């Protein structure tokens, strides 16, 4: 794991890091041990977006960047992945505040 950026603000009680995951390491296990319910995590995920026109509706999958407030998370040791479930914590044009969403984090293959 390589730390790209680190922000520590003791006055506002903020600790944020941006990391680059390495393949074939225990980085996912380390992130699993660092996470806690109530933390916010930013990442990309896919979401089905409905577009409505005057005559029809179309479903389209979009890759969007979200900030989730963690409600639960599960580590999968076989696939070396982490599944995070939570609610949207930052306004986005595709998804409203407080909407439930899941995010999968996988190291690069």
LUMFIZA-221931 format. One record per residue: residue number from 1; x negated, y negated, z of N, C-alpha, C in turn; residue in one letter. Coordinates in steps of 0.1 Angstrom, whole numbers, padded with zeros to 4 digits, m for minus. Layout:
% LUMFIZA-221931
+-------+-------+-------+-------+-------+-------+-------+-------+-------+-------+------+
: lolum :    nu :    nv :    nw :   cau :   cav :   caw :    cu :    cv :    cw : lomi :
+-------+-------+-------+-------+-------+-------+-------+-------+-------+-------+------+
:   NUM :     X :     Y :     Z :     X :     Y :     Z :     X :     Y :     Z :    a :
...
+-------+-------+-------+-------+-------+-------+-------+-------+-------+-------+------+
END
This chain:
% LUMFIZA-221931
+-------+-------+-------+-------+-------+-------+-------+-------+-------+-------+------+
: lolum :    nu :    nv :    nw :   cau :   cav :   caw :    cu :    cv :    cw : lomi :
+-------+-------+-------+-------+-------+-------+-------+-------+-------+-------+------+
:     1 : m0008 :  0012 :  0000 :  0000 :  0000 :  0000 : m0009 : m0012 :  0000 :    x :
:     2 : m0006 : m0021 : m0009 : m0014 : m0034 : m0010 : m0004 : m0045 : m0006 :    x :
:     3 : m0008 : m0053 :  0004 :  0000 : m0065 :  0008 : m0003 : m0076 : m0002 :    x :
:     4 :  0007 : m0081 : m0009 :  0006 : m0092 : m0019 :  0008 : m0105 : m0012 :    x :
:     5 :  0017 : m0106 : m0003 :  0020 : m0119 :  0004 :  0026 : m0116 :  0018 :    x :
:     6 :  0022 : m0125 :  0027 :  0026 : m0123 :  0041 :  0031 : m0137 :  0046 :    x :
:     7 :  0042 : m0137 :  0053 :  0048 : m0149 :  0059 :  0051 : m0146 :  0073 :    x :
:     8 :  0045 : m0154 :  0082 :  0048 : m0152 :  0097 :  0052 : m0166 :  0102 :    x :
:     9 :  0064 : m0168 :  0106 :  0069 : m0180 :  0112 :  0074 : m0177 :  0126 :    x :
:    10 :  0066 : m0180 :  0136 :  0070 : m0177 :  0150 :  0082 : m0185 :  0155 :    x :
:    11 :  0082 : m0198 :  0150 :  0093 : m0207 :  0155 :  0107 : m0202 :  0150 :    x :
:    12 :  0108 : m0198 :  0138 :  0121 : m0193 :  0132 :  0122 : m0178 :  0133 :    x :
:    13 :  0112 : m0171 :  0139 :  0112 : m0157 :  0141 :  0114 : m0149 :  0128 :    x :
:    14 :  0105 : m0153 :  0118 :  0106 : m0147 :  0105 :  0092 : m0140 :  0103 :    x :
:    15 :  0093 : m0127 :  0098 :  0082 : m0119 :  0094 :  0085 : m0113 :  0080 :    x :
:    16 :  0079 : m0117 :  0070 :  0082 : m0112 :  0057 :  0069 : m0108 :  0050 :    x :
:    17 :  0069 : m0096 :  0042 :  0058 : m0092 :  0035 :  0063 : m0088 :  0021 :    x :
:    18 :  0054 : m0089 :  0011 :  0056 : m0084 : m0002 :  0045 : m0074 : m0005 :    x :
:    19 :  0049 : m0061 : m0008 :  0039 : m0051 : m0010 :  0040 : m0045 : m0024 :    x :
:    20 :  0029 : m0039 : m0028 :  0028 : m0031 : m0040 :  0025 : m0017 : m0036 :    x :
:    21 :  0034 : m0007 : m0039 :  0033 :  0006 : m0035 :  0024 :  0014 : m0044 :    x :
:    22 :  0016 :  0023 : m0038 :  0006 :  0031 : m0046 :  0013 :  0045 : m0047 :    x :
:    23 :  0011 :  0051 : m0059 :  0015 :  0065 : m0060 :  0006 :  0075 : m0052 :    x :
:    24 :  0012 :  0086 : m0049 :  0004 :  0097 : m0042 : m0001 :  0092 : m0028 :    x :
:    25 :  0007 :  0084 : m0021 :  0003 :  0080 : m0007 :  0015 :  0081 :  0002 :    x :
:    26 :  0014 :  0078 :  0015 :  0025 :  0079 :  0024 :  0031 :  0065 :  0026 :    x :
:    27 :  0031 :  0057 :  0016 :  0037 :  0043 :  0017 :  0051 :  0043 :  0020 :    x :
:    28 :  0059 :  0052 :  0014 :  0074 :  0052 :  0017 :  0076 :  0056 :  0031 :    x :
:    29 :  0069 :  0065 :  0037 :  0070 :  0069 :  0051 :  0067 :  0057 :  0060 :    x :
:    30 :  0057 :  0050 :  0057 :  0053 :  0038 :  0065 :  0064 :  0027 :  0064 :    x :
:    31 :  0070 :  0025 :  0052 :  0081 :  0015 :  0051 :  0093 :  0020 :  0059 :    x :
:    32 :  0096 :  0033 :  0058 :  0107 :  0039 :  0066 :  0105 :  0036 :  0081 :    x :
:    33 :  0093 :  0037 :  0086 :  0090 :  0035 :  0100 :  0090 :  0020 :  0104 :    x :
:    34 :  0088 :  0011 :  0094 :  0089 : m0003 :  0097 :  0103 : m0009 :  0096 :    x :
:    35 :  0112 : m0003 :  0089 :  0126 : m0008 :  0087 :  0134 : m0006 :  0100 :    x :
:    36 :  0143 : m0015 :  0102 :  0153 : m0014 :  0113 :  0166 : m0019 :  0108 :    x :
:    37 :  0177 : m0014 :  0114 :  0190 : m0019 :  0111 :  0191 : m0034 :  0114 :    x :
:    38 :  0196 : m0042 :  0104 :  0197 : m0056 :  0106 :  0186 : m0064 :  0098 :    x :
:    39 :  0176 : m0057 :  0094 :  0165 : m0063 :  0086 :  0171 : m0067 :  0072 :    x :
:    40 :  0165 : m0076 :  0065 :  0168 : m0080 :  0051 :  0157 : m0075 :  0042 :    x :
:    41 :  0161 : m0069 :  0031 :  0152 : m0064 :  0021 :  0156 : m0068 :  0007 :    x :
:    42 :  0146 : m0073 : m0001 :  0149 : m0077 : m0014 :  0143 : m0067 : m0024 :    x :
:    43 :  0151 : m0064 : m0034 :  0147 : m0054 : m0044 :  0156 : m0054 : m0056 :    x :
:    44 :  0153 : m0046 : m0066 :  0162 : m0045 : m0078 :  0170 : m0033 : m0077 :    x :
:    45 :  0182 : m0033 : m0082 :  0191 : m0022 : m0083 :  0200 : m0024 : m0095 :    x :
:    46 :  0207 : m0013 : m0099 :  0217 : m0014 : m0110 :  0231 : m0015 : m0104 :    x :
:    47 :  0239 : m0023 : m0110 :  0253 : m0024 : m0106 :  0262 : m0025 : m0119 :    x :
:    48 :  0273 : m0019 : m0118 :  0283 : m0020 : m0129 :  0290 : m0033 : m0128 :    x :
:    49 :  0290 : m0041 : m0138 :  0296 : m0054 : m0138 :  0308 : m0053 : m0148 :    x :
:    50 :  0320 : m0058 : m0144 :  0331 : m0058 : m0152 :  0333 : m0072 : m0159 :    x :
:    51 :  0334 : m0072 : m0172 :  0336 : m0084 : m0179 :  0351 : m0084 : m0185 :    x :
:    52 :  0358 : m0094 : m0181 :  0372 : m0094 : m0186 :  0374 : m0105 : m0196 :    x :
:    53 :  0380 : m0101 : m0207 :  0383 : m0110 : m0218 :  0398 : m0111 : m0218 :    x :
:    54 :  0404 : m0119 : m0228 :  0418 : m0120 : m0229 :  0425 : m0107 : m0232 :    x :
:    55 :  0418 : m0099 : m0240 :  0425 : m0086 : m0244 :  0420 : m0074 : m0238 :    x :
:    56 :  0408 : m0074 : m0232 :  0403 : m0061 : m0227 :  0393 : m0064 : m0215 :    x :
:    57 :  0389 : m0053 : m0209 :  0378 : m0054 : m0199 :  0367 : m0044 : m0203 :    x :
:    58 :  0355 : m0049 : m0201 :  0343 : m0041 : m0205 :  0334 : m0038 : m0192 :    x :
:    59 :  0329 : m0026 : m0191 :  0320 : m0023 : m0180 :  0306 : m0023 : m0186 :    x :
:    60 :  0297 : m0029 : m0178 :  0283 : m0030 : m0183 :  0274 : m0028 : m0171 :    x :
:    61 :  0263 : m0020 : m0172 :  0254 : m0019 : m0162 :  0243 : m0029 : m0163 :    x :
:    62 :  0240 : m0036 : m0152 :  0230 : m0047 : m0152 :  0220 : m0044 : m0140 :    x :
:    63 :  0208 : m0047 : m0143 :  0197 : m0046 : m0133 :  0196 : m0060 : m0126 :    x :
:    64 :  0199 : m0060 : m0113 :  0199 : m0073 : m0106 :  0190 : m0072 : m0094 :    x :
:    65 :  0186 : m0084 : m0090 :  0178 : m0085 : m0078 :  0187 : m0089 : m0066 :    x :
:    66 :  0187 : m0082 : m0056 :  0195 : m0084 : m0044 :  0187 : m0085 : m0031 :    x :
:    67 :  0193 : m0092 : m0021 :  0188 : m0092 : m0008 :  0199 : m0085 :  0001 :    x :
:    68 :  0195 : m0073 :  0006 :  0205 : m0066 :  0014 :  0201 : m0067 :  0029 :    x :
:    69 :  0212 : m0068 :  0037 :  0211 : m0067 :  0052 :  0213 : m0052 :  0055 :    x :
:    70 :  0203 : m0045 :  0060 :  0203 : m0031 :  0062 :  0213 : m0026 :  0072 :    x :
:    71 :  0222 : m0017 :  0068 :  0231 : m0010 :  0077 :  0226 :  0004 :  0080 :    x :
:    72 :  0221 :  0011 :  0070 :  0215 :  0024 :  0073 :  0205 :  0027 :  0062 :    x :
:    73 :  0196 :  0037 :  0065 :  0186 :  0040 :  0055 :  0182 :  0055 :  0057 :    x :
:    74 :  0178 :  0062 :  0047 :  0175 :  0076 :  0047 :  0162 :  0078 :  0039 :    x :
:    75 :  0153 :  0085 :  0045 :  0140 :  0089 :  0038 :  0142 :  0103 :  0033 :    x :
:    76 :  0138 :  0104 :  0020 :  0138 :  0117 :  0013 :  0124 :  0121 :  0011 :    x :
:    77 :  0119 :  0131 :  0019 :  0105 :  0135 :  0018 :  0101 :  0143 :  0005 :    x :
:    78 :  0111 :  0150 :  0000 :  0108 :  0158 : m0012 :  0106 :  0149 : m0024 :    x :
:    79 :  0114 :  0139 : m0026 :  0112 :  0129 : m0037 :  0104 :  0117 : m0034 :    x :
:    80 :  0100 :  0116 : m0021 :  0092 :  0105 : m0016 :  0099 :  0092 : m0020 :    x :
:    81 :  0112 :  0091 : m0016 :  0120 :  0079 : m0019 :  0128 :  0075 : m0006 :    x :
:    82 :  0133 :  0063 : m0006 :  0140 :  0057 :  0005 :  0153 :  0051 : m0001 :    x :
:    83 :  0164 :  0055 :  0005 :  0177 :  0050 :  0001 :  0182 :  0040 :  0012 :    x :
:    84 :  0185 :  0028 :  0008 :  0189 :  0018 :  0018 :  0203 :  0014 :  0014 :    x :
:    85 :  0212 :  0014 :  0025 :  0226 :  0009 :  0023 :  0228 : m0003 :  0031 :    x :
:    86 :  0235 : m0013 :  0026 :  0237 : m0025 :  0033 :  0247 : m0034 :  0026 :    x :
:    87 :  0247 : m0047 :  0031 :  0256 : m0057 :  0025 :  0248 : m0068 :  0019 :    x :
:    88 :  0253 : m0074 :  0009 :  0246 : m0085 :  0002 :  0244 : m0097 :  0011 :    x :
:    89 :  0232 : m0102 :  0013 :  0229 : m0112 :  0022 :  0226 : m0126 :  0016 :    x :
:    90 :  0225 : m0126 :  0002 :  0222 : m0138 : m0005 :  0231 : m0139 : m0017 :    x :
:    91 :  0236 : m0151 : m0019 :  0246 : m0154 : m0030 :  0240 : m0150 : m0044 :    x :
:    92 :  0248 : m0144 : m0052 :  0243 : m0139 : m0065 :  0255 : m0141 : m0075 :    x :
:    93 :  0253 : m0144 : m0087 :  0264 : m0147 : m0097 :  0271 : m0134 : m0101 :    x :
:    94 :  0265 : m0122 : m0098 :  0271 : m0110 : m0102 :  0278 : m0103 : m0090 :    x :
:    95 :  0274 : m0106 : m0078 :  0280 : m0100 : m0066 :  0281 : m0110 : m0055 :    x :
:    96 :  0292 : m0109 : m0048 :  0295 : m0119 : m0037 :  0288 : m0115 : m0024 :    x :
:    97 :  0289 : m0124 : m0015 :  0283 : m0122 : m0002 :  0291 : m0111 :  0006 :    x :
:    98 :  0284 : m0103 :  0013 :  0290 : m0093 :  0022 :  0295 : m0080 :  0014 :    x :
:    99 :  0292 : m0079 :  0001 :  0297 : m0067 : m0006 :  0287 : m0056 : m0004 :    x :
:   100 :  0292 : m0044 : m0002 :  0284 : m0032 :  0001 :  0276 : m0028 : m0012 :    x :
:   101 :  0263 : m0024 : m0010 :  0255 : m0020 : m0021 :  0244 : m0011 : m0015 :    x :
:   102 :  0240 : m0001 : m0024 :  0229 :  0008 : m0020 :  0217 :  0005 : m0029 :    x :
:   103 :  0205 :  0007 : m0024 :  0193 :  0004 : m0032 :  0183 :  0016 : m0029 :    x :
:   104 :  0177 :  0021 : m0040 :  0168 :  0032 : m0039 :  0154 :  0026 : m0042 :    x :
:   105 :  0144 :  0030 : m0033 :  0131 :  0025 : m0035 :  0122 :  0037 : m0037 :    x :
:   106 :  0115 :  0037 : m0048 :  0106 :  0048 : m0052 :  0093 :  0042 : m0055 :    x :
:   107 :  0082 :  0050 : m0052 :  0069 :  0045 : m0056 :  0067 :  0047 : m0071 :    x :
:   108 :  0058 :  0039 : m0077 :  0055 :  0041 : m0091 :  0050 :  0055 : m0094 :    x :
:   109 :  0055 :  0061 : m0105 :  0051 :  0074 : m0109 :  0040 :  0073 : m0119 :    x :
+-------+-------+-------+-------+-------+-------+-------+-------+-------+-------+------+
END
